[in-house]
């Protein structure tokens, strides 16, 4: 494994204590792992900040963790659940100040809002150079396997994909499976 550390971010409706993030941390141990709460969560708010604030939070948390580990950010893997994973892809693909990382893991990437398949969240996909892992449920209301397959064609490089049969967006009950997928992918980076 080439990764020196892993930084994980939660989805919009949860925090850094989310069971999937904890399971991933345990699965990749002893790899140093940092689970990060976004500013709105720390302030006790339920609704996420603007994307620019979330992206800046991701960048600063990853850069600070790299300093603590005495490595560069391109030796770290980042990722998260739903919105957390999306913000990681946006930080890594930023045209002005991209966050250079070893890889990005997206668990339940929110391709579009539920029942709004025309509102795709892929405008930045063409700039994503890092190796990518996408873990999704086959019944995810934020992006069907077919919709995701089309979106992945926008990426410069084919991502690693793991589908969880009958899984919905929250992937309830699949924490161990998700954690195993992330740990296996990290071994091959």
Secondary structure, DSSP 8 states (H G I E B T S, - for coil): ---SEEEEE--TT--TT-HHHHHHHHHHTTS-EEEE--HHHHTT-SS---HHHHHHHHHHHHHHHHHHHTS-GGGEEEEEETHHHHHHHHHHT-SSS----SEEEEES---S-TT-TTS---TTGGG--SEEEEEEETT-TT--HHHHHHHHTTSSS--EEEEETT--TT-TT-HHHHHHHHHHHHHT-
